[in-house]
Structure formats: structure tokens, C-alpha cells
Amino acid sequence: KLRTLGTADPNILPDTIHYLIAEGQTDYAIDSNSRELVVEICTEFLEDKLQTPEAGRIYLKALEYDRTDQRLHRMLANIYNQSGDVKRAVSELTILHQLDKDQSDVYIEEAAKIYLEKNRISTAIAEGNPLIIKKIAQLYLARSEVNPEAVAIYEKVLEFQPKAVGINRMLSTVYLTRGELDKYMSKLRLLYEIDGSNHDYLSDLAKCIIDNDMIDETLKE
């Protein structure tokens, strides 16, 4: 019956839609593979801004007919985020970043915040999206974070942006605090090359050498 509704008798379609919605049986529209039914139910759900699992299934089905509908990707991103499905939420936001050029950075920042809020930094690193990783690093830098997750993000950023001054400066401080002098001095040498006009990194390097009795070793080098 559902496969023919809306085609044999268009007057039946509104009643069918309202019945399926009222009874919470919209999955029947999906199973019928009736584009008209799915699209009309989807329109009703979008108007009410529904973010239920039932609505999510309708949105997914509607995307089969129009992959570029930003409203559907937006609602699905919200649904997945609320349910804790970080991977799928970020996937929808990444699609929105590609579709909505006027607000592309907004979606990247939202994805970065999801990783932060859900404590999924290791997942972000493993997935390796440079834009999201850089945005997470910016959020950490704004708070001067030096926890292990932040340091891991900083180091990941340097894999594809090795001359990022702010991150290199933050890591130099981290390495000094940890007592990792080789890494600290390596950062100072790099910073002297890329940012020497803004700070006297050589003086910092010399002080480190003197304070840690590394003069003989430095002369040999």
C-alpha cells in the first residue's frame, strides 16, 4: 500500500504522513522506499527541528535523494553529538565544512570542541584531519594548556606545520619544565631561525647551557 500512496491518489498522502508521524511509524515510509513520503515526513520533522532517533533515520533516508542538503547534515550532526557518536558527528560537520563555504571555519571549530568536550583527543590525532587538529591546538593555546593531550596535539601540528611559532614556543616551555634539555635547546635553535627578530632565543640557549654545566659539551659541538 505504501509503495503506491501519493502516486495513485495524491489526496491520500497528507493523511498518510500525519498518521505515520502520530503513530511513530515513519520507518514504514523508509521501508516503502517512497521518495515522496520520505521527503514530506522529513519536511515536517525539519520544521519541528526534531532530533530524535526516528527523525535521524528519516534524515538519513532523505539524504539518499539529496546529498547536499545542509539542513539534514546539520540535524544529523546534532543527533550524533547528543548520542555520543563522535565519529559520525564530526563526519557530518566535515561535510558541512565542504558545503557551506561562508561558514566553513565554524564547523571545524565545532568539531574540535566536540573532541575536547568528549575527551577524544587521541581519536582526533588518529583520524588526522589537519584543520581540526590545528583548531584544537588553537583552543589549547588560548588557555595555555600543557597537559599531555595538549602536548600531543601540539606535536601533531608540527608534523604538517613545523614552523608554527606559537606552538614551538609552548613546547619549548614544556620541555624545559620537564627537564628535557635536548628537546628544549633544539626548539630554541629552531625558534632563533624562524622568530629570531622577535626574541633573543640565543640568550635563552646560552643561559640553559651555563645553568646546566654544558659548556664543554657545547664547545665540542
FENQUINOR-V155297 format. One record per helix or strand of 3 or more residues. SS is the DSSP state (H for helix, E for strand). FROM is the first residue (numbers start at 1). TO is the last residue. Records with the same first field share a line. If there is no record, write none. Layout:
SS: FROM-TO + FROM-TO
This chain:
H: 10-22 + 27-32 + 35-47 + 53-63 + 70-83 + 86-99 + 101-117 + 121-127 + 130-142 + 148-160 + 165-178 + 181-195 + 201-211 + 215-220
